[in-house]
């Protein structure tokens, strides 16, 4: 699989071209510029934790992670009432250290 990513100008969307098994498709990823005020200490800590190098990468990562976690939560909640579980929670909780 070959991935080509390019942008003609800063004002146009970013294009990603996928070539797979001789078939070609194009995906348009729309980007938006914005100015935001960030807590520098939090950004630096996030860069150290994630290994990301720029503020843009940190903000992009944080937004994608927020959306991913929300999707996971929704998928888990959709399972409510659909899984049969057997066990004794009271017994499982014995021996736990209370905080």
Phi and psi restraints in degrees (value plus and minus 20) as a CYANA .aco file:
   2 UNK   PHI    -136.2   -96.2
   2 UNK   PSI     111.7   151.7
   3 UNK   PHI    -136.4   -96.4
   3 UNK   PSI     105.8   145.8
   4 UNK   PHI    -139.0   -99.0
   4 UNK   PSI     107.3   147.3
   5 UNK   PHI    -144.1  -104.1
   5 UNK   PSI     107.0   147.0
   6 UNK   PHI    -172.8  -132.8
   6 UNK   PSI     140.2   180.2
   7 UNK   PHI    -154.9  -114.9
   7 UNK   PSI     109.1   149.1
   8 UNK   PHI     -90.1   -50.1
   8 UNK   PSI     -68.8   -28.8
   9 UNK   PHI    -161.7  -121.7
   9 UNK   PSI     150.3   190.3
  10 UNK   PHI     -86.6   -46.6
  10 UNK   PSI     -39.6     0.4
  11 UNK   PHI    -107.9   -67.9
  11 UNK   PSI     -31.2     8.8
  12 UNK   PHI    -120.4   -80.4
  12 UNK   PSI     138.2   178.2
  13 UNK   PHI     -85.3   -45.3
  13 UNK   PSI     138.9   178.9
  14 UNK   PHI    -102.7   -62.7
  14 UNK   PSI     114.8   154.8
  15 UNK   PHI    -127.3   -87.3
  15 UNK   PSI     118.9   158.9
  16 UNK   PHI    -140.6  -100.6
  16 UNK   PSI     105.7   145.7
  17 UNK   PHI    -129.6   -89.6
  17 UNK   PSI     107.1   147.1
  18 UNK   PHI    -127.4   -87.4
  18 UNK   PSI     109.0   149.0
  19 UNK   PHI    -139.8   -99.8
  19 UNK   PSI      95.0   135.0
  20 UNK   PHI    -157.6  -117.6
  20 UNK   PSI     103.5   143.5
  21 UNK   PHI      31.4    71.4
  21 UNK   PSI      23.1    63.1
  22 UNK   PHI      59.0    99.0
  22 UNK   PSI     -25.0    15.0
  23 UNK   PHI    -120.7   -80.7
  23 UNK   PSI     122.5   162.5
  24 UNK   PHI    -142.6  -102.6
  24 UNK   PSI     115.4   155.4
  25 UNK   PHI    -157.4  -117.4
  25 UNK   PSI     135.0   175.0
  26 UNK   PHI    -141.1  -101.1
  26 UNK   PSI     116.6   156.6
  27 UNK   PHI    -140.1  -100.1
  27 UNK   PSI     110.9   150.9
  28 UNK   PHI    -121.6   -81.6
  28 UNK   PSI     102.6   142.6
  29 UNK   PHI    -126.6   -86.6
  29 UNK   PSI      95.9   135.9
  30 UNK   PHI    -106.4   -66.4
  30 UNK   PSI     109.1   149.1
  31 UNK   PHI    -131.2   -91.2
  31 UNK   PSI     130.2   170.2
  32 UNK   PHI    -151.1  -111.1
  32 UNK   PSI     113.9   153.9
  33 UNK   PHI    -109.8   -69.8
  33 UNK   PSI     123.4   163.4
  34 UNK   PHI    -174.9  -134.9
  34 UNK   PSI     138.6   178.6
  35 UNK   PHI    -131.5   -91.5
  35 UNK   PSI     107.9   147.9
  36 UNK   PHI    -154.9  -114.9
  36 UNK   PSI     133.1   173.1
  37 UNK   PHI    -117.1   -77.1
  37 UNK   PSI     105.2   145.2
  38 UNK   PHI    -141.1  -101.1
  38 UNK   PSI     127.7   167.7
  39 UNK   PHI     -94.1   -54.1
  39 UNK   PSI      92.8   132.8
  40 UNK   PHI     -79.6   -39.6
  40 UNK   PSI     -57.5   -17.5
  41 UNK   PHI     -84.6   -44.6
  41 UNK   PSI     -61.2   -21.2
  42 UNK   PHI     -87.5   -47.5
  42 UNK   PSI     -61.1   -21.1
  43 UNK   PHI     -82.6   -42.6
  43 UNK   PSI     -65.0   -25.0
  44 UNK   PHI     -83.4   -43.4
  44 UNK   PSI     -60.4   -20.4
  45 UNK   PHI     -84.2   -44.2
  45 UNK   PSI     -62.6   -22.6
  46 UNK   PHI     -83.8   -43.8
  46 UNK   PSI     -58.3   -18.3
  47 UNK   PHI     -84.5   -44.5
  47 UNK   PSI     -59.2   -19.2
  48 UNK   PHI     -87.0   -47.0
  48 UNK   PSI     -63.3   -23.3
  49 UNK   PHI     -84.3   -44.3
  49 UNK   PSI     -65.1   -25.1
  50 UNK   PHI    -109.6   -69.6
  50 UNK   PSI     -40.6    -0.6
  51 UNK   PHI      60.5   100.5
  51 UNK   PSI     -12.9    27.1
  52 UNK   PHI     -96.3   -56.3
  52 UNK   PSI     135.2   175.2
  53 UNK   PHI    -122.3   -82.3
  53 UNK   PSI     -46.1    -6.1
  54 UNK   PHI    -142.2  -102.2
  54 UNK   PSI     139.9   179.9
  55 UNK   PHI     -82.6   -42.6
  55 UNK   PSI     -59.5   -19.5
  56 UNK   PHI     -79.8   -39.8
  56 UNK   PSI     -63.2   -23.2
  57 UNK   PHI     -83.7   -43.7
  57 UNK   PSI     -60.0   -20.0
  58 UNK   PHI     -85.1   -45.1
  58 UNK   PSI     -65.9   -25.9
  59 UNK   PHI     -84.9   -44.9
  59 UNK   PSI     -64.1   -24.1
  60 UNK   PHI     -80.6   -40.6
  60 UNK   PSI     -65.7   -25.7
  61 UNK   PHI     -80.5   -40.5
  61 UNK   PSI     -65.4   -25.4
  62 UNK   PHI     -82.4   -42.4
  62 UNK   PSI     -62.9   -22.9
  63 UNK   PHI     -85.8   -45.8
  63 UNK   PSI     -63.9   -23.9
  64 UNK   PHI     -84.1   -44.1
  64 UNK   PSI     -58.8   -18.8
  65 UNK   PHI     -86.5   -46.5
  65 UNK   PSI     -59.9   -19.9
  66 UNK   PHI     -79.7   -39.7
  66 UNK   PSI     -66.9   -26.9
  67 UNK   PHI     -85.3   -45.3
  67 UNK   PSI     -62.6   -22.6
  68 UNK   PHI     -80.8   -40.8
  68 UNK   PSI     -65.5   -25.5
  69 UNK   PHI     -83.4   -43.4
  69 UNK   PSI     -58.8   -18.8
  70 UNK   PHI     -84.2   -44.2
  70 UNK   PSI     -60.4   -20.4
  71 UNK   PHI     -83.0   -43.0
  71 UNK   PSI     -63.4   -23.4
  72 UNK   PHI     -81.8   -41.8
  72 UNK   PSI     -64.8   -24.8
  73 UNK   PHI     -79.3   -39.3
  73 UNK   PSI     -64.1   -24.1
  74 UNK   PHI     -82.1   -42.1
  74 UNK   PSI     -61.2   -21.2
  75 UNK   PHI     -84.5   -44.5
  75 UNK   PSI     -59.4   -19.4
  76 UNK   PHI     -87.3   -47.3
  76 UNK   PSI     -64.3   -24.3
  77 UNK   PHI     -84.5   -44.5
  77 UNK   PSI     -49.7    -9.7
  78 UNK   PHI     -87.4   -47.4
  78 UNK   PSI     -38.3     1.7
  79 UNK   PHI    -100.4   -60.4
  79 UNK   PSI     -30.4     9.6
  80 UNK   PHI     -73.7   -33.7
  80 UNK   PSI     105.4   145.4
  81 UNK   PHI      62.6   102.6
  81 UNK   PSI     -19.8    20.2
  82 UNK   PHI    -127.6   -87.6
  82 UNK   PSI     -27.0    13.0
  83 UNK   PHI    -136.2   -96.2
  83 UNK   PSI     110.3   150.3
  84 UNK   PHI    -110.3   -70.3
  84 UNK   PSI     104.4   144.4
  85 UNK   PHI    -145.1  -105.1
  85 UNK   PSI     116.6   156.6
  86 UNK   PHI    -140.5  -100.5
  86 UNK   PSI     115.7   155.7
  87 UNK   PHI     145.1   185.1
  87 UNK   PSI     152.4   192.4
  88 UNK   PHI    -142.9  -102.9
  88 UNK   PSI      82.3   122.3
  89 UNK   PHI     -82.1   -42.1
  89 UNK   PSI     -57.7   -17.7
  90 UNK   PHI     -81.3   -41.3
  90 UNK   PSI     -62.8   -22.8
  91 UNK   PHI     -87.7   -47.7
  91 UNK   PSI     -59.6   -19.6
  92 UNK   PHI     -85.6   -45.6
  92 UNK   PSI     -50.4   -10.4
  93 UNK   PHI    -105.2   -65.2
  93 UNK   PSI     -30.0    10.0
  94 UNK   PHI     -86.5   -46.5
  94 UNK   PSI     120.0   160.0
  95 UNK   PHI      70.5   110.5
  95 UNK   PSI     -27.0    13.0
  96 UNK   PHI     -90.4   -50.4
  96 UNK   PSI     126.0   166.0
  97 UNK   PHI    -103.7   -63.7
  97 UNK   PSI     105.8   145.8
  98 UNK   PHI    -102.4   -62.4
  98 UNK   PSI     118.7   158.7
